[in-house]
Amino acid sequence: MTRASLNKQPHEVASMFDRVAERYDLTNDVLSLGQDRRWRKEVSRAVDARPAQKVLDLAAGTATSSLPFARTGAYVVPCDFSLGMLQVGKRKHPWLPLTAGDATKLPFKDDTFDAVTISFGLRNVQDFDSALREMHRVTRPGGRVVICEFSRPTWAPFRQVYTEYLMRALPPVARAVSSNPDAYVYLAESIRAWPDQPALAGHLRKAGWSKVAWRNLTGGIVTLHRGFKEN
């Protein structure tokens, strides 16, 4: 098995990410043409972490995404179900409390975090509705969720070009820079199969989140979704 299937069996997805862990950050930078750095800055602004707040960073991978929250003085918990990713992250950032965990069965008490965030990971969860409910459970009343995920470009001509890039250009580029290029074929397929902006907002509301809104980045290639847990 070289890449996960779209039914997203957890052990397959975790194994896939274990194999790409060593060069994951570099590969993302190349494939996104450096846009991933901008997207993560927007996530940091949307989370708006403050000193002494508790932030849960799900699908944190090597914990690169957790660093902006730590710099604010917040207590950030990077969480991922790929042990390979966590091992690389622990080697790079030994001071962070990296935690192994399944997004559908989070190992945290109710009402623990001021903010929960997940970037480019919800798409890889087998039952993402369960994950949205779990995020709601561990968020304190008044707290917030920020989800950054690939989405559907809003301009039809660009959407067609983008789809061609995903399925034709991405695999050969991945072969040049990734330790497991077939994994990026799965990632391209999973992006195409993912709900669009209004549909994902509906899933958030169904999971209990209120004041749900979204903001498109890079023409809708990526979308920031946000919601709050009512007091």
Disulfide bonds with the S-S distance in Angstrom:
none
